[in-house]
Amino acid sequence: MKTVNVSGLKNNPSEALRKSHRDVVLVLNRDRPDALMLGIELAGGLDAKGVKPALATALFRDGNLSLARAAGLAEMPLSEFIAHLSRLGIPVVDLNAEEAAADLDTLDAWLASS
């Protein structure tokens, strides 16, 4: 087990992250255990069936990953990931009424110019 203190984590997070790929990292706050870091690969957490698509779905839904990156994490073709999101009722494009109207106006102008 490796250790890192909070200030070390704040100053050099990449060092703690590298350590977590090889071993469990205990984060100390004022010399008291505060958190554990464990690399996902080390824990084998992404190997279970359905974990990558579920993680990618949650990260996309919450706005933390783009559609393309989420599909890559899920190891799905983009079209398949879009269908997956649709089955779950998660919008792929999230526009308000004004944005949708502006997009339709742009489309109408483009079609008129063709």
Buried (B, 14 or more C-beta within 10 A) or exposed (E): EBBBBEEBBEEEEEBBBEBBEEEBBBBBEEEEEEEEBEBEEEEEEEEEEEBBBEBBBEBBBEEEBEBEEBBBBBEBEBEEBBEBBEEEEBEEEEEEEEEEEEEEEEEEEEEEEE
